């Protein structure tokens, strides 16, 4: 039986086309990068970025228009803040479905995270607040219904005094919370960790100033 060369040529042509497609598509597959965005007098301008790049905010504190620009982004991003922010305003990035990671560890001057700041950020998997030594309060609903949040770092939050009502309520994937570094903590609000279905442990050692754990703080955990 004789195999005609035409078959081999067709097979080679297919391989060539596949190789060309792979080479053409390769530049699209980019590793995550850091993109620094400096806030000056005007509102911030977000350059083009790839999925899961880290947007690093430097310079002046963000204002309402700046937060709205971030909230409107349609491609997944990680956020690290290295600016002069002293507060995260009410509803700053609420319902921002493209935020996947939040790093506030370089904000030693941060004093408060206000009501609903990051509520219903359903793609947020980690929140790093380590280094926020002057953080005094996390207000109600700040991380409410961040259903994919698995990592919460509060190390260094020695000045934290209050965790408000429903702050981490319905964070379904939060398995462990270490509050032991929060030596200034005085109160945990109503329903603060309510319905955190995966919560298996809370460490309170070191919280010698804690005097109030409100109703339903750990209900349905």
C-alpha atoms as a printed R data frame, in Angstrom:
    type eleno elety resid chain resno       x      y      z
1   ATOM     1    CA   UNK     A     1   0.000  0.000  0.000
2   ATOM     2    CA   UNK     A     2   1.379  3.404 -1.012
3   ATOM     3    CA   UNK     A     3   0.655  6.473  1.160
4   ATOM     4    CA   UNK     A     4   0.328  9.526 -1.007
5   ATOM     5    CA   UNK     A     5   2.568 12.478 -0.045
6   ATOM     6    CA   UNK     A     6  -0.420 14.825 -0.263
7   ATOM     7    CA   UNK     A     7  -1.602 13.661  3.187
8   ATOM     8    CA   UNK     A     8   1.692 14.606  4.819
9   ATOM     9    CA   UNK     A     9   1.647 18.004  3.153
10  ATOM    10    CA   UNK     A    10  -1.872 18.665  4.445
11  ATOM    11    CA   UNK     A    11  -0.825 17.626  7.951
12  ATOM    12    CA   UNK     A    12   2.222 19.894  7.778
13  ATOM    13    CA   UNK     A    13   0.038 22.771  6.638
14  ATOM    14    CA   UNK     A    14  -2.256 22.270  9.633
15  ATOM    15    CA   UNK     A    15   0.732 22.260 12.006
16  ATOM    16    CA   UNK     A    16   2.037 25.442 10.400
17  ATOM    17    CA   UNK     A    17  -1.314 27.200 10.829
18  ATOM    18    CA   UNK     A    18  -1.530 26.113 14.494
19  ATOM    19    CA   UNK     A    19   2.004 27.314 15.188
20  ATOM    20    CA   UNK     A    20   1.238 30.649 13.565
21  ATOM    21    CA   UNK     A    21  -1.873 31.042 15.724
22  ATOM    22    CA   UNK     A    22   0.094 30.294 18.905
23  ATOM    23    CA   UNK     A    23   2.799 32.797 17.982
24  ATOM    24    CA   UNK     A    24   0.164 35.413 17.135
25  ATOM    25    CA   UNK     A    25  -1.767 34.903 20.377
26  ATOM    26    CA   UNK     A    26   1.266 34.714 22.672
27  ATOM    27    CA   UNK     A    27   1.634 38.481 23.254
28  ATOM    28    CA   UNK     A    28  -1.944 38.573 24.555
29  ATOM    29    CA   UNK     A    29  -0.977 36.316 27.467
30  ATOM    30    CA   UNK     A    30   0.801 38.746 29.774
31  ATOM    31    CA   UNK     A    31   1.880 38.300 33.366
32  ATOM    32    CA   UNK     A    32   0.464 40.645 35.982
33  ATOM    33    CA   UNK     A    33   2.333 43.916 36.377
34  ATOM    34    CA   UNK     A    34   2.429 46.921 38.701
35  ATOM    35    CA   UNK     A    35   1.137 50.208 37.315
36  ATOM    36    CA   UNK     A    36   1.805 53.363 39.333
37  ATOM    37    CA   UNK     A    37  -0.835 56.098 39.164
38  ATOM    38    CA   UNK     A    38   0.016 59.428 40.775
39  ATOM    39    CA   UNK     A    39  -2.832 61.639 41.949
40  ATOM    40    CA   UNK     A    40  -2.146 65.335 41.565
41  ATOM    41    CA   UNK     A    41  -4.536 68.271 41.322
42  ATOM    42    CA   UNK     A    42  -6.754 66.655 38.701
43  ATOM    43    CA   UNK     A    43  -8.612 63.374 38.944
44  ATOM    44    CA   UNK     A    44  -6.600 60.248 38.294
45  ATOM    45    CA   UNK     A    45  -6.223 58.809 34.798
46  ATOM    46    CA   UNK     A    46  -6.161 55.032 34.527
47  ATOM    47    CA   UNK     A    47  -3.927 53.760 31.698
48  ATOM    48    CA   UNK     A    48  -4.708 50.556 29.859
49  ATOM    49    CA   UNK     A    49  -3.861 47.495 31.896
50  ATOM    50    CA   UNK     A    50  -4.063 43.709 31.785
51  ATOM    51    CA   UNK     A    51  -6.319 41.587 33.956
52  ATOM    52    CA   UNK     A    52  -5.091 41.273 37.558
53  ATOM    53    CA   UNK     A    53  -2.469 44.004 37.241
54  ATOM    54    CA   UNK     A    54  -1.862 45.939 40.465
55  ATOM    55    CA   UNK     A    55  -2.805 49.606 40.296
56  ATOM    56    CA   UNK     A    56  -0.634 51.516 42.790
57  ATOM    57    CA   UNK     A    57  -2.014 54.901 43.854
58  ATOM    58    CA   UNK     A    58   0.534 57.501 44.976
59  ATOM    59    CA   UNK     A    59   0.390 61.245 45.624
60  ATOM    60    CA   UNK     A    60  -2.635 63.059 47.041
61  ATOM    61    CA   UNK     A    61  -5.694 61.531 48.678
62  ATOM    62    CA   UNK     A    62  -8.400 60.263 46.339
63  ATOM    63    CA   UNK     A    63 -11.658 62.206 46.086
64  ATOM    64    CA   UNK     A    64 -15.150 61.154 45.027
65  ATOM    65    CA   UNK     A    65 -14.488 61.403 41.281
66  ATOM    66    CA   UNK     A    66 -11.337 59.301 41.614
67  ATOM    67    CA   UNK     A    67 -13.177 56.499 43.406
68  ATOM    68    CA   UNK     A    68 -15.881 56.588 40.734
69  ATOM    69    CA   UNK     A    69 -13.239 56.113 38.028
70  ATOM    70    CA   UNK     A    70 -11.883 53.053 39.831
71  ATOM    71    CA   UNK     A    71 -15.380 51.719 40.434
72  ATOM    72    CA   UNK     A    72 -16.179 51.917 36.711
73  ATOM    73    CA   UNK     A    73 -13.248 49.721 35.618
74  ATOM    74    CA   UNK     A    74 -14.439 46.650 33.744
75  ATOM    75    CA   UNK     A    75 -11.292 44.475 33.897
76  ATOM    76    CA   UNK     A    76 -10.181 42.749 37.101
77  ATOM    77    CA   UNK     A    77  -7.534 44.663 39.025
78  ATOM    78    CA   UNK     A    78  -5.677 44.671 42.343
79  ATOM    79    CA   UNK     A    79  -5.424 47.921 44.281
80  ATOM    80    CA   UNK     A    80  -2.509 49.083 46.428
81  ATOM    81    CA   UNK     A    81  -2.588 52.528 47.997
82  ATOM    82    CA   UNK     A    82   0.607 54.403 48.861
83  ATOM    83    CA   UNK     A    83  -0.797 57.936 48.938
84  ATOM    84    CA   UNK     A    84  -1.762 60.375 51.709
85  ATOM    85    CA   UNK     A    85  -5.199 58.866 52.335
86  ATOM    86    CA   UNK     A    86  -6.442 59.351 55.913
87  ATOM    87    CA   UNK     A    87  -9.901 57.900 55.332
88  ATOM    88    CA   UNK     A    88 -11.657 55.623 52.911
89  ATOM    89    CA   UNK     A    89 -14.954 57.438 52.281
90  ATOM    90    CA   UNK     A    90 -18.445 56.032 52.484
91  ATOM    91    CA   UNK     A    91 -19.278 53.682 49.592
92  ATOM    92    CA   UNK     A    92 -15.864 54.354 48.025
93  ATOM    93    CA   UNK     A    93 -15.752 51.134 45.981
94  ATOM    94    CA   UNK     A    94 -19.061 49.536 46.902
95  ATOM    95    CA   UNK     A    95 -20.329 47.019 44.349
96  ATOM    96    CA   UNK     A    96 -17.013 47.093 42.477
97  ATOM    97    CA   UNK     A    97 -17.101 43.603 40.979
98  ATOM    98    CA   UNK     A    98 -13.657 43.864 39.333
99  ATOM    99    CA   UNK     A    99 -11.600 44.513 42.498
100 ATOM   100    CA   UNK     A   100  -9.791 41.257 43.359
101 ATOM   101    CA   UNK     A   101  -7.288 42.349 46.038
102 ATOM   102    CA   UNK     A   102  -6.949 45.338 48.357
103 ATOM   103    CA   UNK     A   103  -3.655 46.414 49.944
104 ATOM   104    CA   UNK     A   104  -3.786 49.329 52.390
105 ATOM   105    CA   UNK     A   105  -0.677 48.281 54.290
106 ATOM   106    CA   UNK     A   106   1.284 51.341 53.122
107 ATOM   107    CA   UNK     A   107  -1.193 53.791 54.688
108 ATOM   108    CA   UNK     A   108   0.105 54.355 58.234
109 ATOM   109    CA   UNK     A   109  -1.925 57.583 58.427
110 ATOM   110    CA   UNK     A   110  -5.258 55.933 57.610
111 ATOM   111    CA   UNK     A   111  -7.722 56.691 60.429
112 ATOM   112    CA   UNK     A   112 -11.049 55.280 59.326
113 ATOM   113    CA   UNK     A   113 -12.742 53.073 56.770
114 ATOM   114    CA   UNK     A   114 -16.242 54.461 56.448
115 ATOM   115    CA   UNK     A   115 -19.621 52.858 55.982
116 ATOM   116    CA   UNK     A   116 -20.017 50.494 53.045
117 ATOM   117    CA   UNK     A   117 -16.598 51.371 51.615
118 ATOM   118    CA   UNK     A   118 -16.045 47.967 50.003
119 ATOM   119    CA   UNK     A   119 -19.416 46.285 50.445
120 ATOM   120    CA   UNK     A   120 -20.518 43.749 47.838
121 ATOM   121    CA   UNK     A   121 -17.105 43.593 46.186
122 ATOM   122    CA   UNK     A   122 -17.887 40.022 45.222
123 ATOM   123    CA   UNK     A   123 -14.514 39.319 43.549
124 ATOM   124    CA   UNK     A   124 -12.383 40.582 46.455
125 ATOM   125    CA   UNK     A   125 -10.303 37.685 47.794
126 ATOM   126    CA   UNK     A   126  -7.852 39.441 50.119
127 ATOM   127    CA   UNK     A   127  -7.707 42.602 52.219
128 ATOM   128    CA   UNK     A   128  -4.363 43.636 53.694
129 ATOM   129    CA   UNK     A   129  -4.603 46.279 56.414
130 ATOM   130    CA   UNK     A   130  -1.297 45.467 58.069
131 ATOM   131    CA   UNK     A   131   0.674 48.615 58.752
132 ATOM   132    CA   UNK     A   132  -2.451 50.718 59.370
133 ATOM   133    CA   UNK     A   133  -1.244 51.543 62.868
134 ATOM   134    CA   UNK     A   134  -3.431 54.654 63.204
135 ATOM   135    CA   UNK     A   135  -6.625 53.016 61.956
136 ATOM   136    CA   UNK     A   136  -9.237 53.687 64.650
137 ATOM   137    CA   UNK     A   137 -12.469 52.376 63.164
138 ATOM   138    CA   UNK     A   138 -13.927 50.171 60.474
139 ATOM   139    CA   UNK     A   139 -17.483 51.424 60.092
140 ATOM   140    CA   UNK     A   140 -20.624 49.412 59.484
141 ATOM   141    CA   UNK     A   141 -20.998 47.359 56.299
142 ATOM   142    CA   UNK     A   142 -17.421 48.194 55.210
143 ATOM   143    CA   UNK     A   143 -16.814 44.690 53.810
144 ATOM   144    CA   UNK     A   144 -20.400 43.424 53.901
145 ATOM   145    CA   UNK     A   145 -21.104 40.577 51.494
146 ATOM   146    CA   UNK     A   146 -17.579 40.289 50.114
147 ATOM   147    CA   UNK     A   147 -18.437 36.686 49.439
148 ATOM   148    CA   UNK     A   148 -15.039 35.544 48.093
149 ATOM   149    CA   UNK     A   149 -12.892 37.187 50.797
150 ATOM   150    CA   UNK     A   150 -10.569 34.529 52.213
151 ATOM   151    CA   UNK     A   151  -7.615 36.515 53.616
152 ATOM   152    CA   UNK     A   152  -7.883 39.362 56.126
153 ATOM   153    CA   UNK     A   153  -4.648 40.803 57.546
154 ATOM   154    CA   UNK     A   154  -5.055 43.126 60.529
155 ATOM   155    CA   UNK     A   155  -1.526 42.762 61.881
156 ATOM   156    CA   UNK     A   156  -0.180 46.144 62.913
157 ATOM   157    CA   UNK     A   157  -3.658 47.591 63.563
158 ATOM   158    CA   UNK     A   158  -2.782 48.310 67.181
159 ATOM   159    CA   UNK     A   159  -4.891 51.486 67.261
160 ATOM   160    CA   UNK     A   160  -8.090 49.869 65.992
161 ATOM   161    CA   UNK     A   161 -10.840 50.547 68.530
162 ATOM   162    CA   UNK     A   162 -14.077 49.514 66.854
163 ATOM   163    CA   UNK     A   163 -15.372 47.082 64.272
164 ATOM   164    CA   UNK     A   164 -18.846 48.313 63.358
165 ATOM   165    CA   UNK     A   165 -22.110 46.532 62.691
166 ATOM   166    CA   UNK     A   166 -22.184 44.002 59.839
167 ATOM   167    CA   UNK     A   167 -18.627 44.882 58.768
168 ATOM   168    CA   UNK     A   168 -17.819 41.352 57.590
169 ATOM   169    CA   UNK     A   169 -21.340 39.941 57.467
170 ATOM   170    CA   UNK     A   170 -21.943 37.358 54.725
171 ATOM   171    CA   UNK     A   171 -18.244 36.973 53.933
172 ATOM   172    CA   UNK     A   172 -18.908 33.336 53.136
173 ATOM   173    CA   UNK     A   173 -15.296 32.233 52.561
174 ATOM   174    CA   UNK     A   174 -13.567 33.941 55.495
175 ATOM   175    CA   UNK     A   175 -12.219 30.988 57.504
176 ATOM   176    CA   UNK     A   176 -10.109 32.604 60.229
177 ATOM   177    CA   UNK     A   177  -9.806 36.059 61.763
178 ATOM   178    CA   UNK     A   178  -6.843 37.056 63.916
179 ATOM   179    CA   UNK     A   179  -7.691 40.067 66.063
180 ATOM   180    CA   UNK     A   180  -4.857 39.497 68.528
181 ATOM   181    CA   UNK     A   181  -2.688 42.324 67.097
182 ATOM   182    CA   UNK     A   182  -5.577 44.760 67.677
183 ATOM   183    CA   UNK     A   183  -4.611 45.523 71.265
184 ATOM   184    CA   UNK     A   184  -6.697 48.715 71.340
185 ATOM   185    CA   UNK     A   185  -9.909 47.022 70.191
186 ATOM   186    CA   UNK     A   186 -12.843 47.964 72.424
187 ATOM   187    CA   UNK     A   187 -15.975 46.857 70.581
188 ATOM   188    CA   UNK     A   188 -17.263 44.465 67.942
189 ATOM   189    CA   UNK     A   189 -20.598 45.616 66.532
190 ATOM   190    CA   UNK     A   190 -23.949 43.934 65.931
191 ATOM   191    CA   UNK     A   191 -23.672 41.129 63.377
192 ATOM   192    CA   UNK     A   192 -20.052 42.036 62.598
193 ATOM   193    CA   UNK     A   193 -19.234 38.492 61.444
194 ATOM   194    CA   UNK     A   194 -22.787 37.228 61.052
195 ATOM   195    CA   UNK     A   195 -23.327 34.447 58.506
196 ATOM   196    CA   UNK     A   196 -19.623 33.948 57.830
197 ATOM   197    CA   UNK     A   197 -20.384 30.321 57.062
198 ATOM   198    CA   UNK     A   198 -16.771 29.148 56.721
199 ATOM   199    CA   UNK     A   199 -15.513 30.879 59.877
200 ATOM   200    CA   UNK     A   200 -13.739 28.257 61.964
201 ATOM   201    CA   UNK     A   201 -11.732 30.420 64.364
202 ATOM   202    CA   UNK     A   202 -11.368 33.901 65.809
203 ATOM   203    CA   UNK     A   203  -8.269 34.815 67.824
204 ATOM   204    CA   UNK     A   204  -8.872 37.427 70.506
205 ATOM   205    CA   UNK     A   205  -5.787 36.961 72.644
206 ATOM   206    CA   UNK     A   206  -4.168 40.339 73.216
207 ATOM   207    CA   UNK     A   207  -7.490 42.205 73.034
208 ATOM   208    CA   UNK     A   208  -7.255 43.276 76.673
209 ATOM   209    CA   UNK     A   209  -9.353 46.413 76.068
210 ATOM   210    CA   UNK     A   210 -12.263 44.588 74.452
211 ATOM   211    CA   UNK     A   211 -15.361 45.298 76.548
212 ATOM   212    CA   UNK     A   212 -18.244 44.809 74.112
213 ATOM   213    CA   UNK     A   213 -19.238 42.076 71.660
214 ATOM   214    CA   UNK     A   214 -22.704 43.061 70.434
215 ATOM   215    CA   UNK     A   215 -25.693 40.864 69.636
216 ATOM   216    CA   UNK     A   216 -25.370 38.371 66.794
217 ATOM   217    CA   UNK     A   217 -21.707 39.307 66.189
218 ATOM   218    CA   UNK     A   218 -20.965 35.683 65.291
219 ATOM   219    CA   UNK     A   219 -24.494 34.474 64.587
220 ATOM   220    CA   UNK     A   220 -24.800 31.616 62.050
221 ATOM   221    CA   UNK     A   221 -21.061 31.058 61.848
